Amino acid sequence: MDFKEIYNLIGFAGIALVIIGVFALYITVWNFLYLRGVLSRFKKHFRGMDKVTPERIRRYFGESTNPLECIVRDIVMTHGAHSDDIRAEVAYLFHKHFKPVNNALTWLKLISAVSPLLGLLGTVIGMVTVFRTISENASPDPTMLAGGIWTALITTVM
């Protein structure tokens, strides 16, 4: 099946939905693997600590780039002693160190908002094709209408 056949089956909106769906799947898999890696490295480093002290935190997490380790290090070393609201500090540090995840979630939110609109666009394009066929032919053949109805229905399903 070549691109032209696929385009004829699902139309422009369907192609856009497939591309966006693949992009969303890539973002989701990347985030899952990234967060699993962060958690496993954090567990591996944190397992050796019996008692949390600033010296041990510095020794275990001193030069780490792991976001969870950076949050623990920053809370214990600097922010925890200077803050009355530790929850706000943790939230701030979480957003600071998990910026790639936050950016990916922003893209997923955008995709989840745009996808239904693309499905609706495909439905409207399909119905316009059906009405154009009806207006151009005095008594249109049902097979002539089927292509527009197919486009309308398949993008709605997608």
C-alpha positions in Angstrom: 0.0 0.0 0.0 1.6 3.3 -1.0 1.0 6.8 0.4 -1.6 7.8 -2.2 -3.8 4.8 -1.4 -3.5 5.5 2.4 -4.3 9.2 1.7 -7.4 8.2 -0.4 -8.6 6.0 2.5 -8.2 8.3 5.5 -7.7 11.8 4.0 -5.6 14.7 5.2 -7.1 14.7 8.7 -6.5 11.0 9.1 -2.8 11.4 8.0 -2.4 14.2 10.5 -4.0 12.1 13.3 -1.6 9.2 12.6 1.5 11.4 12.6 0.3 13.1 15.9 -0.5 9.7 17.4 3.0 8.4 16.6 4.6 11.5 18.1 2.4 11.1 21.3 3.4 7.4 21.5 7.1 8.4 21.2 6.8 11.0 23.9 5.0 8.6 26.2 7.6 5.8 25.8 10.5 8.2 26.2 9.0 9.6 29.4 8.3 6.1 30.8 11.9 4.9 30.1 13.4 8.1 31.4 11.4 8.0 34.7 12.1 4.3 35.2 15.8 5.0 34.8 15.7 7.9 37.2 13.9 5.8 39.8 16.2 2.8 39.5 19.4 4.9 39.8 17.8 6.7 42.8 16.9 3.4 44.5 20.4 2.0 43.9 22.1 5.0 45.4 19.7 5.5 48.3 19.8 1.9 49.4 23.2 2.3 50.9 22.2 5.1 53.2 21.3 4.2 56.8 20.9 7.7 58.2 20.5 10.8 56.2 23.0 13.5 57.1 24.3 16.4 55.0 27.7 14.7 54.8 26.3 11.5 53.4 24.0 13.3 51.0 27.0 15.2 49.7 29.1 12.0 49.4 26.3 10.0 47.7 24.6 12.7 45.6 27.3 15.4 45.3 27.8 15.5 41.5 24.7 13.5 40.5 22.5 14.6 37.6 19.6 12.3 38.6 16.6 14.6 39.2 15.4 12.8 42.4 18.9 12.8 43.8 19.3 16.5 43.1 16.0 17.3 44.9 17.1 15.3 48.0 20.5 17.0 47.9 19.1 20.5 47.5 16.5 20.0 50.2 19.0 18.6 52.7 21.9 20.9 51.8 20.3 24.3 51.2 16.6 24.8 50.9 15.4 22.8 53.9 17.2 25.0 56.4 16.0 28.2 54.9 12.4 27.5 54.3 9.3 27.5 56.4 7.2 25.8 53.7 9.1 22.6 52.7 6.3 21.5 50.4 6.6 24.6 48.3 10.4 24.1 48.1 10.0 20.4 47.0 7.4 21.5 44.4 9.8 24.2 43.1 12.7 21.7 43.0 10.6 19.1 41.3 9.6 21.4 38.5 13.1 22.7 38.2 14.8 19.3 37.9 12.1 17.5 35.9 11.9 20.1 33.2 12.1 17.5 30.3 9.2 15.6 31.7 7.1 18.8 32.2 7.8 19.8 28.6 6.8 16.4 27.3 3.6 16.6 29.4 2.8 20.0 27.8 3.1 18.4 24.4 0.9 15.6 25.4 -1.7 18.0 26.6 -1.6 19.9 23.3 -1.9 16.7 21.4 -4.9 15.6 23.5 -6.6 18.9 22.7 -5.8 19.0 19.0 -6.6 15.4 18.2 -10.4 15.6 18.6 -10.4 18.7 16.5 -8.6 16.9 13.7 -11.2 14.1 13.9 -14.0 16.7 13.6 -12.2 18.3 10.7 -12.0 15.0 8.9 -15.8 14.5 9.6 -16.6 17.9 8.1 -14.3 17.3 5.1 -16.0 14.0 4.5 -19.5 15.5 4.7 -18.6 18.4 2.4 -17.4 15.8 -0.1 -20.8 14.0 0.2 -22.8 17.2 -0.2 -20.6 18.3 -3.2 -21.3 14.9 -4.9 -25.0 15.3 -4.2 -25.1 18.8 -5.6 -23.1 17.9 -8.8 -25.3 14.9 -9.7 -29.0 14.8 -10.0 -29.2 11.3 -8.7 -25.9 10.3 -7.2 -24.8 6.7 -7.1 -24.3 5.4 -3.5 -20.8 4.4 -4.3 -20.0 8.0 -5.1 -21.1 9.0 -1.7 -19.3 6.2 0.1 -15.9 7.9 -0.2 -17.0 11.0 1.6 -18.9 9.0 4.2 -15.8 6.8 4.7 -13.6 9.8 5.3 -16.1 11.3 7.8 -16.5 8.1 9.8 -12.8 6.9 9.8 -11.5 10.2 11.1 -14.2 10.3 13.8 -13.1 6.8 14.9 -9.4 7.7 14.8 
